Amino acid sequence: MNARRRRRPSRRRTRRRGLRVAAVTIGAAILASGVLAVLALITAPRPEGYCLDQPEAYPAFGISGSRGEQLENAAVIVRTARELGFARDGQIIGVMAAMGESSLRNIDHGDWETSGVTNPDGSRTTSIGLFQQQEWWGSTAERMDPATASSMFFMRLGRVPDWRSLEPSHAINRVQINSDREHYARFADDAAAVVDALSGPCPTPSASRPGAGGAH
């Protein structure tokens, strides 16, 4: 009899501990679900896109794997293409090229430094910048300036006969003169997503001016 009395409190304590553990587990699950829901709202891309000229508004979580400096460089490419009269198809080609060459980073080195790649004549390659342009493209300063490098790329693209009728990767290959003309095809979807996301509306000057729309 005394033994049974001693065991009963133990079972009650075990049940209480089990209830506490269950409550904590359920609470943690609810909290985690709430956090995930908030993160989903925060990281969901804007359906209307982002203003090209407002990099501070670009999503910190990125667009199709590109973020920060990469998106700012993509914006330079898109802006330069527009200024030179290239529509969406040309803008996507420009971003594809830079994704395939430098992952949209304005780097001061190229294939020679990373892989020992040489030119067909055996000389070392001198590729730098967003588009990994060699020294015959222009000066170091020109190739390292994203806007100038983009302009040089698009000017050469525009001289490719019927470039619009070519596969985008093939058109880029005609400009970049690399060994694999299919190299850039894998970046087509991501480049299109970036270009479309950076084609959102920008506020008009009147809308962004303090006090605009108020009483006069």
NUDREN-831939 format. One record per atom (N, C-alpha, C): residue number from 1; atom name; x, y negated, z. Coordinates in Angstrom, 3 decimals. Each point is the difference from the previous one (the first is absolute). Layout:
// residues N
    n  atom         X         Y         Z
  NUM    CA         X         Y         Z
...
END
This chain:
// residues 216
    n  atom         X         Y         Z
    1     N     0.842     1.215     0.000
    1    CA    -0.842    -1.215     0.000
    1     C     0.865    -1.249     0.000
    2     N     1.020     0.010     0.865
    2    CA     0.879    -1.162     0.060
    2     C     0.754    -0.176    -1.312
    3     N     0.348     1.111    -0.645
    3    CA     0.731    -0.089    -1.273
    3     C    -0.849    -0.665    -1.059
    4     N    -1.333     0.378    -0.057
    4    CA    -0.873    -0.620    -0.993
    4     C    -0.121    -1.487     0.243
    5     N    -0.083    -0.399     1.271
    5    CA    -0.101    -1.430     0.307
    5     C     1.240    -0.765    -0.446
    6     N     1.154     0.667     0.117
    6    CA     1.215    -0.690    -0.418
    6     C     0.084    -0.134    -1.516
    7     N    -0.566     0.972    -0.759
    7    CA     0.096    -0.053    -1.455
    7     C    -0.944    -1.017    -0.619
    8     N    -1.195    -0.233     0.611
    8    CA    -0.991    -0.900    -0.603
    8     C     0.515    -1.422    -0.217
    9     N     0.634    -0.631     0.989
    9    CA     0.536    -1.352    -0.247
    9     C     0.985    -0.031    -1.158
   10     N     0.763     1.107    -0.156
   10    CA     0.964     0.045    -1.089
   10     C    -0.708    -0.039    -1.343
   11     N    -1.111     0.738    -0.150
   11    CA    -0.739    -0.013    -1.256
   11     C    -0.610    -1.362    -0.261
   12     N    -0.474    -0.667     1.054
   12    CA    -0.583    -1.330    -0.188
   12     C     1.060    -0.995    -0.460
   13     N     1.187     0.097     0.597
   13    CA     1.073    -0.901    -0.422
   13     C     0.388     0.255    -1.452
   14     N     0.027     1.272    -0.384
   14    CA     0.334     0.335    -1.385
   14     C    -1.025    -0.577    -0.955
   15     N    -1.300     0.106     0.364
   15    CA    -1.038    -0.557    -0.869
   15     C     0.138    -1.506    -0.113
   16     N     0.303    -0.659     1.136
   16    CA     0.154    -1.457    -0.040
   16     C     1.177    -0.401    -0.880
   17     N     1.103     0.733     0.131
   17    CA     1.151    -0.302    -0.849
   17     C    -0.342     0.200    -1.472
   18     N    -0.743     1.068    -0.285
   18    CA    -0.406     0.254    -1.379
   18     C    -0.877    -1.107    -0.540
   19     N    -0.920    -0.489     0.844
   19    CA    -0.867    -1.092    -0.435
   19     C     0.800    -1.271    -0.240
   20     N     0.989    -0.269     0.872
   20    CA     0.821    -1.199    -0.190
   20     C     0.807     0.092    -1.291
   21     N     0.582     1.174    -0.254
   21    CA     0.777     0.188    -1.229
   21     C    -0.883    -0.183    -1.224
   22     N    -1.210     0.569     0.055
   22    CA    -0.927    -0.139    -1.131
   22     C    -0.375    -1.455    -0.216
   23     N    -0.246    -0.723     1.115
   23    CA    -0.369    -1.409    -0.124
   23     C     1.132    -0.814    -0.605
   24     N     1.228     0.280     0.468
   24    CA     1.150    -0.709    -0.547
   24     C     0.181     0.309    -1.480
   25     N    -0.161     1.266    -0.368
   25    CA     0.153     0.405    -1.404
   25     C    -1.033    -0.675    -0.889
   26     N    -1.257    -0.002     0.478
   26    CA    -1.071    -0.639    -0.778
   26     C     0.258    -1.496    -0.121
   27     N     0.437    -0.620     1.095
   27    CA     0.288    -1.431    -0.026
   27     C     1.121    -0.331    -0.972
   28     N     1.046     0.837     0.018
   28    CA     1.116    -0.223    -0.922
   28     C    -0.440     0.158    -1.449
   29     N    -0.867     0.986    -0.241
   29    CA    -0.490     0.216    -1.365
   29     C    -0.824    -1.189    -0.477
   30     N    -0.843    -0.524     0.884
   30    CA    -0.814    -1.164    -0.362
   30     C     0.894    -1.208    -0.277
   31     N     1.004    -0.199     0.867
   31    CA     0.920    -1.117    -0.192
   31     C     0.761     0.136    -1.311
   32     N     0.474     1.217    -0.283
   32    CA     0.747     0.218    -1.242
   32     C    -0.886    -0.264    -1.211
   33     N    -1.265     0.439     0.075
   33    CA    -0.921    -0.234    -1.107
   33     C    -0.217    -1.491    -0.219
   34     N    -0.118    -0.735     1.121
   34    CA    -0.167    -1.446    -0.112
   34     C     1.203    -0.667    -0.621
   35     N     1.199     0.421     0.419
   35    CA     1.226    -0.574    -0.560
   35     C     0.097     0.287    -1.487
   36     N    -0.318     1.239    -0.393
   36    CA     0.048     0.359    -1.414
   36     C    -0.995    -0.807    -0.812
   37     N    -1.179    -0.233     0.582
   37    CA    -1.002    -0.788    -0.716
   37     C     0.469    -1.437    -0.198
   38     N     0.618    -0.569     1.046
   38    CA     0.516    -1.367    -0.111
   38     C     1.121    -0.063    -1.027
   39     N     0.911     0.989     0.028
   39    CA     1.093     0.026    -0.961
   39     C    -0.516     0.124    -1.428
   40     N    -1.046     0.795    -0.175
   40    CA    -0.574     0.147    -1.337
   40     C    -0.541    -1.322    -0.514
   41     N    -0.616    -0.768     0.899
   41    CA    -0.520    -1.305    -0.404
   41     C     1.126    -0.971    -0.313
   42     N     1.061     0.049     0.823
   42    CA     1.109    -0.929    -0.184
   42     C     0.769     0.302    -1.277
   43     N     0.224     1.294    -0.274
   43    CA     0.845     0.381    -1.129
   43     C    -0.758     0.193    -1.298
   44     N    -1.303    -0.099     0.016
   44    CA    -0.752     0.148    -1.247
   44     C     0.332    -1.158    -0.940
   45     N     0.375     0.301    -1.238
   45    CA     0.332    -1.085    -0.923
   45     C    -1.207    -0.858    -0.317
   46     N     0.246    -1.275    -0.223
   46    CA    -1.092    -0.888    -0.371
   46     C    -0.510     0.374    -1.387
   47     N    -1.284     0.193    -0.154
   47    CA    -0.505     0.335    -1.333
   47     C     0.222    -1.122    -1.002
   48     N     0.061    -1.237     0.478
   48    CA     0.179    -1.124    -0.912
   48     C     1.473    -0.276    -0.301
   49     N     0.925     0.713     0.663
   49    CA     1.422    -0.185    -0.242
   49     C     0.587    -1.149     0.803
   50     N     1.249    -0.336    -0.305
   50    CA     0.745    -1.012     0.733
   50     C     0.480    -1.091    -0.950
   51     N     0.053    -1.211     0.520
   51    CA     0.484    -1.122    -0.803
   51     C     1.490     0.160    -0.246
   52     N     0.390    -0.078    -1.255
   52    CA     1.395     0.180    -0.388
   52     C     0.920    -0.979     0.717
   53     N    -0.488    -1.214     0.246
   53    CA     0.833    -1.065     0.539
   53     C    -0.053    -0.111     1.526
   54     N    -0.551     1.019     0.657
   54    CA    -0.073    -0.021     1.463
   54     C     0.620     1.276     0.581
   55     N     1.323     0.119    -0.070
   55    CA     0.640     1.231     0.501
   55     C    -0.250     0.255     1.476
   56     N    -0.284    -1.066     0.747
   56    CA    -0.281     0.197     1.419
   56     C    -1.279     0.793     0.218
   57     N    -0.843     0.070    -1.024
   57    CA    -1.263     0.740     0.116
   57     C     0.118     1.429    -0.514
   58     N     1.136     0.361    -0.587
   58    CA     0.152     1.367    -0.497
   58     C    -0.124     0.979     1.169
   59     N    -0.573     1.160    -0.230
   59    CA    -0.204     0.950     1.104
   59     C     1.309     0.550     0.543
   60     N     0.149    -0.044     1.309
   60    CA     1.228     0.510     0.624
   60     C     0.169     1.493    -0.247
   61     N    -1.107     0.718    -0.177
   61    CA     0.056     1.441    -0.225
   61     C     0.365     0.339    -1.440
   62     N     0.031    -1.013    -0.865
   62    CA     0.453     0.198    -1.364
   62     C    -1.100     0.373    -0.981
   63     N     0.411     0.152    -1.252
   63    CA    -0.889     0.394    -1.084
   63     C     0.689     1.105    -0.785
   64     N    -0.581     1.177     0.013
   64    CA     0.555     1.142    -0.744
   64     C     1.487     0.203     0.266
   65     N     0.390    -0.124     1.261
   65    CA     1.382     0.264     0.381
   65     C     0.928    -1.190    -0.047
   66     N    -0.456    -1.124    -0.526
   66    CA     0.837    -1.206    -0.049
   66     C    -0.479    -0.993     1.050
   67     N     0.941    -0.662     0.648
   67    CA    -0.372    -0.968     1.046
   67     C     1.083    -1.062     0.130
   68     N    -0.350    -1.072     0.704
   68    CA     0.982    -1.029     0.311
   68     C     0.708    -0.554    -1.217
   69     N     1.323     0.075     0.011
   69    CA     0.839    -0.508    -1.085
   69     C    -0.402     0.602    -1.347
   70     N    -0.377     1.273     0.015
   70    CA    -0.379     0.656    -1.252
   70     C    -1.227    -0.667    -0.633
   71     N    -1.002    -0.320     0.818
   71    CA    -1.190    -0.658    -0.532
   71     C     0.319    -1.420    -0.461
   72     N     0.867    -0.676     0.722
   72    CA     0.387    -1.352    -0.419
   72     C     0.730     0.032    -1.349
   73     N     0.846     1.005    -0.197
   73    CA     0.678     0.132    -1.285
   73     C    -0.985     0.373    -1.102
   74     N    -0.960     0.858     0.324
   74    CA    -1.031     0.343    -0.986
   74     C    -0.791    -1.239    -0.391
   75     N    -0.265    -0.864     0.978
   75    CA    -0.733    -1.241    -0.286
   75     C     0.782    -0.893    -0.958
   76     N     1.315    -0.052     0.170
   76    CA     0.834    -0.789    -0.915
   76     C    -0.107     0.558    -1.416
   77     N     0.033     1.313    -0.118
   77    CA    -0.103     0.645    -1.318
   77     C    -1.340    -0.319    -0.647
   78     N    -1.081     0.147     0.766
   78    CA    -1.341    -0.268    -0.533
   78     C    -0.136    -1.468    -0.402
   79     N     0.481    -0.896     0.851
   79    CA    -0.098    -1.440    -0.293
   79     C     0.790    -0.347    -1.261
   80     N     1.199     0.539    -0.108
   80    CA     0.828    -0.275    -1.179
   80     C    -0.665     0.531    -1.259
   81     N    -0.560     1.190     0.088
   81    CA    -0.687     0.574    -1.158
   81     C    -1.163    -0.880    -0.435
   82     N    -0.765    -0.488     0.954
   82    CA    -1.131    -0.881    -0.334
   82     C     0.490    -1.267    -0.679
   83     N     1.059    -0.573     0.542
   83    CA     0.514    -1.248    -0.566
   83     C     0.482     0.186    -1.437
   84     N     0.446     1.213    -0.312
   84    CA     0.491     0.279    -1.352
   84     C    -1.104     0.556    -0.911
   85     N    -1.222     0.058     0.518
   85    CA    -1.125     0.420    -0.826
   85     C    -0.285     1.488    -0.017
   86     N     0.587     0.757     0.912
   86    CA    -0.253     1.437     0.058
   86     C    -1.218     0.276     0.886
   87     N    -0.917     0.800    -0.516
   87    CA    -1.212     0.352     0.742
   87     C     0.285     1.167     0.947
   88     N    -1.061     0.598     0.510
   88    CA     0.127     1.045     1.012
   88     C     0.911     1.135    -0.468
   89     N    -0.121     0.439    -1.253
   89    CA     0.816     1.126    -0.458
   89     C     1.488    -0.323     0.066
   90     N     0.372    -1.211    -0.389
   90    CA     1.396    -0.393     0.088
   90     C     0.469    -0.157     1.432
   91     N    -0.872    -0.528     0.856
   91    CA     0.354    -0.156     1.409
   91     C     0.270     1.359     0.648
   92     N    -0.840     0.974    -0.322
   92    CA     0.196     1.347     0.556
   92     C     1.322     0.590    -0.485
   93     N     0.318    -0.212    -1.266
   93    CA     1.263     0.507    -0.542
   93     C     1.184    -0.620     0.745
   94     N    -0.076    -1.302     0.272
   94    CA     1.082    -0.650     0.724
   94     C     0.184     0.565     1.396
   95     N    -1.097     0.213     0.714
   95    CA     0.094     0.548     1.354
   95     C     0.458     1.452    -0.053
   96     N    -0.479     0.762    -0.974
   96    CA     0.473     1.382    -0.175
   96     C     1.515     0.041    -0.174
   97     N     0.500    -0.886    -0.853
   97    CA     1.440    -0.015    -0.271
   97     C     0.800    -0.264     1.271
   98     N    -0.430    -0.988     0.775
   98    CA     0.735    -0.334     1.226
   98     C    -0.144     1.091     1.056
   99     N    -1.160     0.664     0.036
   99    CA    -0.146     1.132     0.920
   99     C     0.982     1.108    -0.360
  100     N     0.111     0.277    -1.293
  100    CA     0.878     1.067    -0.440
  100     C     1.468    -0.326     0.103
  101     N     0.336    -1.279    -0.049
  101    CA     1.401    -0.401     0.039
  101     C     0.514    -0.260     1.411
  102     N    -0.799    -0.676     0.820
  102    CA     0.516    -0.443     1.304
  102     C    -0.984     0.180     1.144
  103     N    -1.123     0.684    -0.253
  103    CA    -1.059     0.110     1.015
  103     C    -0.482    -1.379     0.440
  104     N     0.004    -0.942    -0.956
  104    CA    -0.460    -1.377     0.239
  104     C     0.859    -0.719     1.046
  105     N     1.276     0.355     0.065
  105    CA     0.914    -0.685     0.920
  105     C     1.093    -0.700    -0.816
  106     N     0.323    -1.214     0.391
  106    CA     0.993    -0.789    -0.736
  106     C     1.393     0.351     0.521
  107     N     0.509     1.127    -0.448
  107    CA     1.252     0.532     0.537
  107     C     1.203    -0.491    -0.806
  108     N     1.131    -0.134     0.702
  108    CA     1.199    -0.555    -0.636
  108     C     0.972     1.084    -0.458
  109     N    -0.515     1.195    -0.222
  109    CA     0.829     1.105    -0.474
  109     C    -0.856     0.890    -0.898
  110     N     0.646     0.996    -0.607
  110    CA    -0.743     0.855    -0.918
  110     C     0.505     1.426    -0.024
  111     N    -0.195     0.664    -1.155
  111    CA     0.304     1.428    -0.110
  111     C     1.486     0.317     0.157
  112     N     0.863    -0.926    -0.387
  112    CA     1.435     0.276     0.159
  112     C     0.345     0.149     1.478
  113     N    -0.502    -0.912     0.807
  113    CA     0.315     0.019     1.430
  113     C    -0.666     1.173     0.712
  114     N    -1.198     0.378    -0.421
  114    CA    -0.726     1.062     0.711
  114     C     0.283     1.390    -0.550
  115     N     0.225     0.100    -1.322
  115    CA     0.121     1.333    -0.610
  115     C     1.180     0.138    -0.950
  116     N     0.771    -1.057    -0.199
  116    CA     1.134     0.082    -0.914
  116     C    -0.397     0.093    -1.462
  117     N    -1.201    -0.493    -0.344
  117    CA    -0.481     0.076    -1.379
  117     C     0.797    -0.960    -0.883
  118     N     0.350     0.483    -1.180
  118    CA     0.748    -0.829    -0.948
  118     C    -0.812    -0.226    -1.274
  119     N     0.422    -0.962    -0.788
  119    CA    -0.586    -0.240    -1.314
  119     C     0.464     1.084    -0.974
  120     N    -0.683     0.119    -1.155
  120    CA     0.402     1.017    -0.983
  120     C     1.471    -0.083    -0.401
  121     N     0.578    -1.210     0.050
  121    CA     1.411    -0.135    -0.377
  121     C     0.953     0.288     1.158
  122     N    -0.564     0.406     1.140
  122    CA     0.827     0.344     1.149
  122     C     0.246    -1.131     0.966
  123     N    -0.367    -1.213    -0.368
  123    CA     0.196    -1.133     0.908
  123     C    -1.020     0.046     1.130
  124     N     0.341    -0.597     1.118
  124    CA    -0.905    -0.002     1.146
  124     C    -1.202    -0.883    -0.275
  125     N    -1.138     0.401     0.479
  125    CA    -1.198    -0.825    -0.144
  125     C     0.074    -1.176     0.967
  126     N    -0.673    -1.079    -0.369
  126    CA     0.042    -1.231     0.801
  126     C    -1.403    -0.435     0.396
  127     N    -0.883     0.969     0.216
  127    CA    -1.411    -0.283     0.257
  127     C    -0.224    -0.619     1.370
  128     N    -0.809    -1.065     0.039
  128    CA    -0.397    -0.627     1.259
  128     C    -1.408    -0.559    -0.153
  129     N    -0.590    -0.339     1.141
  129    CA    -1.283    -0.706     0.005
  129     C    -1.221     0.897    -0.124
  130     N    -1.158    -0.649    -0.104
  130    CA    -1.281     0.701    -0.090
  130     C    -0.044     0.976    -1.159
  131     N     0.520    -0.423    -1.140
  131    CA    -0.084     0.808    -1.213
  131     C     1.306     0.722    -0.321
  132     N     0.967    -0.054     0.929
  132    CA     1.282     0.669    -0.201
  132     C     0.593    -0.373    -1.360
  133     N     0.069    -1.287    -0.255
  133    CA     0.512    -0.499    -1.273
  133     C     1.527    -0.083     0.044
  134     N     0.625     0.445    -1.072
  134    CA     1.456    -0.046    -0.080
  134     C     0.469    -1.393    -0.401
  135     N     1.324    -0.174     0.037
  135    CA     0.556    -1.348    -0.151
  135     C    -0.294    -0.629    -1.354
  136     N    -0.285     0.809    -1.018
  136    CA    -0.303    -0.587    -1.291
  136     C    -1.390    -0.642    -0.042
  137     N    -0.815     0.230     1.057
  137    CA    -1.293    -0.681     0.096
  137     C     0.177    -1.466     0.393
  138     N     0.973    -0.284     0.811
  138    CA     0.183    -1.357     0.485
  138     C     0.972    -0.028     1.161
  139     N     0.121    -1.175     0.601
  139    CA     0.917    -0.157     1.134
  139     C    -0.532     0.736     1.227
  140     N     0.870     0.147     0.977
  140    CA    -0.424     0.628     1.261
  140     C    -1.144    -0.773     0.625
  141     N     0.111    -1.329     0.005
  141    CA    -1.057    -0.831     0.588
  141     C    -1.322     0.196    -0.722
  142     N     0.035     0.089    -1.319
  142    CA    -1.234     0.178    -0.773
  142     C    -0.633     1.364     0.289
  143     N     0.824     1.023     0.044
  143    CA    -0.514     1.350     0.217
  143     C    -0.484     0.211     1.428
  144     N     0.549    -0.771     0.938
  144    CA    -0.410     0.126     1.399
  144     C    -1.154    -0.928     0.358
  145     N    -0.418    -0.844    -0.919
  145    CA    -1.163    -0.856     0.232
  145     C    -1.233     0.729    -0.544
  146     N    -0.948     0.380     0.855
  146    CA    -1.136     0.807    -0.458
  146     C    -0.779    -0.622    -1.153
  147     N    -0.215    -1.316     0.028
  147    CA    -0.767    -0.650    -1.065
  147     C     0.763     0.029    -1.317
  148     N     1.294    -0.307     0.044
  148    CA     0.802     0.009    -1.221
  148     C     0.146     1.410    -0.553
  149     N     0.249     0.955     0.890
  149    CA     0.119     1.396    -0.438
  149     C    -1.305     0.481    -0.630
  150     N    -1.132    -0.388     0.598
  150    CA    -1.305     0.378    -0.561
  150     C    -0.201    -0.627    -1.369
  151     N     0.366    -1.268    -0.112
  151    CA    -0.149    -0.704    -1.278
  151     C     0.829     0.676    -1.087
  152     N     1.237     0.388     0.321
  152    CA     0.849     0.669    -0.983
  152     C    -0.609     1.330    -0.425
  153     N    -0.584     0.723     0.965
  153    CA    -0.636     1.278    -0.334
  153     C    -1.175    -0.213    -0.955
  154     N    -0.870    -0.941     0.322
  154    CA    -1.195    -0.196    -0.825
  154     C     0.337    -0.583    -1.376
  155     N     1.002    -0.836    -0.063
  155    CA     0.400    -0.528    -1.294
  155     C     0.469     1.135    -0.915
  156     N     0.727     0.936     0.557
  156    CA     0.465     1.131    -0.799
  156     C    -1.162     0.952    -0.312
  157     N    -0.912     0.191     0.951
  157    CA    -1.171     0.845    -0.261
  157     C    -0.814    -0.563    -1.159
  158     N    -0.165    -1.312    -0.017
  158    CA    -0.774    -0.636    -1.058
  158     C     0.595     0.190    -1.381
  159     N     1.303     0.322    -0.060
  159    CA     0.659     0.206    -1.294
  159     C    -0.036     1.462    -0.449
  160     N    -0.547     0.879     0.856
  160    CA    -0.140     1.407    -0.389
  160     C    -1.193     0.122    -0.948
  161     N     0.211     0.472    -1.222
  161    CA    -1.116     0.092    -0.954
  161     C    -1.146     0.877     0.538
  162     N    -1.213    -0.539    -0.033
  162    CA    -1.206     0.749     0.392
  162     C     0.123     0.617     1.398
  163     N     0.581    -0.743     0.938
  163    CA     0.193     0.575     1.329
  163     C    -1.318     0.392     0.661
  164     N    -1.082    -0.685    -0.345
  164    CA    -1.291     0.325     0.607
  164     C    -0.511     1.378    -0.425
  165     N     0.432     0.461    -1.158
  165    CA    -0.458     1.305    -0.488
  165     C     0.839     1.154     0.546
  166     N     1.092    -0.317     0.661
  166    CA     0.865     1.038     0.558
  166     C    -0.484     0.414     1.385
  167     N     0.378     1.202     0.401
  167    CA    -0.194     0.379     1.399
  167     C     0.780    -0.996     0.854
  168     N    -0.569    -0.452     1.115
  168    CA     0.712    -1.011     0.809
  168     C     1.439     0.378     0.336
  169     N     0.221     1.260     0.373
  169    CA     1.356     0.414     0.343
  169     C     0.918    -0.072    -1.211
  170     N    -0.533     0.282    -1.176
  170    CA     0.819    -0.061    -1.217
  170     C     0.333    -1.453    -0.344
  171     N    -0.975    -0.886     0.220
  171    CA     0.268    -1.421    -0.255
  171     C     1.096    -0.515     0.924
  172     N    -0.055     0.407     1.267
  172    CA     1.040    -0.413     0.954
  172     C     1.347     0.551    -0.433
  173     N     0.012     1.249    -0.433
  173    CA     1.240     0.623    -0.449
  173     C     0.630    -0.763    -1.157
  174     N    -0.827    -0.564    -0.869
  174    CA     0.520    -0.769    -1.119
  174     C     0.684    -1.285     0.479
  175     N    -0.433    -0.482     1.143
  175    CA     0.610    -1.209     0.572
  175     C     1.235     0.356     0.829
  176     N    -0.162     0.987     0.860
  176    CA     1.058     0.333     0.954
  176     C     1.095     0.884    -0.599
  177     N    -0.309     0.689    -1.080
  177    CA     0.957     0.876    -0.675
  177     C     0.579     1.032     0.972
  178     N    -0.873     0.676     0.734
  178    CA     0.484     1.061     0.882
  178     C    -0.137     1.353    -0.700
  179     N     0.511     1.039     0.616
  179    CA     0.093     1.302    -0.668
  179     C    -1.314     0.767    -0.020
  180     N    -0.903    -0.289     0.901
  180    CA    -1.249     0.758     0.108
  180     C    -1.186    -0.930    -0.215
  181     N    -0.657     0.101    -1.137
  181    CA    -1.085    -0.931    -0.280
  181     C    -1.268     0.311     0.789
  182     N    -0.047     1.149     0.679
  182    CA    -1.157     0.337     0.845
  182     C     0.222    -0.417     1.463
  183     N     1.158    -0.540     0.288
  183    CA     0.382    -0.290     1.393
  183     C    -1.022    -0.876     0.724
  184     N    -0.593    -0.955    -0.685
  184    CA    -0.850    -0.991     0.666
  184     C    -1.464     0.423     0.101
  185     N    -0.363     1.088    -0.676
  185    CA    -1.411     0.402    -0.046
  185     C    -0.564     0.274     1.387
  186     N     0.807     0.516     0.891
  186    CA    -0.484     0.368     1.337
  186     C    -0.436    -1.219     0.819
  187     N     0.390    -1.188    -0.419
  187    CA    -0.322    -1.203     0.764
  187     C    -1.227    -0.737    -0.538
  188     N    -0.636     0.551    -1.021
  188    CA    -1.099    -0.709    -0.663
  188     C    -1.155    -0.298     0.951
  189     N    -0.453     0.994     0.742
  189    CA    -1.163    -0.206     0.881
  189     C     0.314    -0.985     1.118
  190     N     1.172     0.147     0.621
  190    CA     0.364    -0.910     1.089
  190     C     0.161    -1.429    -0.520
  191     N     0.604    -0.145    -1.179
  191    CA     0.179    -1.340    -0.569
  191     C    -1.350    -0.641    -0.304
  192     N    -0.921     0.778    -0.543
  192    CA    -1.334    -0.538    -0.296
  192     C    -0.705    -0.424     1.284
  193     N     0.145     0.806     1.055
  193    CA    -0.630    -0.349     1.278
  193     C     0.567    -1.296     0.559
  194     N     1.316    -0.179    -0.099
  194    CA     0.646    -1.218     0.507
  194     C    -0.440    -1.216    -0.817
  195     N     0.024     0.123    -1.314
  195    CA    -0.398    -1.124    -0.854
  195     C    -1.448    -0.390     0.269
  196     N    -0.878     0.977     0.095
  196    CA    -1.415    -0.305     0.247
  196     C    -0.201    -0.625     1.380
  197     N     0.746     0.517     0.998
  197    CA    -0.149    -0.545     1.356
  197     C     0.498    -1.436     0.079
  198     N     1.005    -0.341    -0.802
  198    CA     0.557    -1.350     0.026
  198     C    -0.698    -0.931    -0.994
  199     N    -1.131     0.427    -0.493
  199    CA    -0.754    -0.817    -0.955
  199     C    -1.289    -0.539     0.622
  200     N    -0.018    -0.094     1.327
  200    CA    -1.172    -0.507     0.686
  200     C    -0.147    -1.509    -0.147
  201     N    -1.152    -0.512     0.397
  201    CA    -0.238    -1.445    -0.127
  201     C     0.851    -0.805     0.971
  202     N     0.400    -1.164    -0.431
  202    CA     0.733    -0.929     0.861
  202     C    -0.922    -1.155     0.364
  203     N     0.118    -0.527     1.217
  203    CA    -0.849    -1.136     0.391
  203     C     0.288    -1.217    -0.860
  204     N    -1.026    -0.721    -0.340
  204    CA     0.186    -1.232    -0.769
  204     C     0.618    -1.062     0.891
  205     N     0.710    -0.973    -0.576
  205    CA     0.613    -1.053     0.825
  205     C    -1.003    -0.700     0.902
  206     N    -1.212    -0.236    -0.483
  206    CA    -1.006    -0.690     0.802
  206     C    -0.436     0.842     1.179
  207     N    -0.056     1.341    -0.225
  207    CA    -0.436     0.889     1.076
  207     C     1.047     0.147     1.079
  208     N     1.285    -0.117    -0.392
  208    CA     1.077     0.180     0.978
  208     C     0.422    -1.289     0.668
  209     N    -0.467    -1.176    -0.512
  209    CA     0.397    -1.275     0.587
  209     C    -0.777    -0.248     1.285
  210     N     0.673    -0.379     1.085
  210    CA    -0.684    -0.260     1.262
  210     C    -1.103    -1.052    -0.188
  211     N    -1.169     0.309     0.520
  211    CA    -1.108    -0.935    -0.036
  211     C    -0.758    -0.013    -1.316
  212     N     0.416     0.897    -0.942
  212    CA    -0.682     0.012    -1.297
  212     C    -1.445     0.430     0.194
  213     N    -0.888    -0.647    -0.714
  213    CA    -1.400     0.370     0.072
  213     C    -0.766    -0.713     1.108
  214     N     0.720    -0.772     0.824
  214    CA    -0.674    -0.684     1.103
  214     C    -0.606    -1.314    -0.453
  215     N    -0.509    -0.748     0.953
  215    CA    -0.632    -1.278    -0.299
  215     C     1.048    -1.016    -0.428
  216     N    -0.365    -0.903    -0.908
  216    CA     0.901    -1.042    -0.496
  216     C    -0.422    -1.347     0.581
END
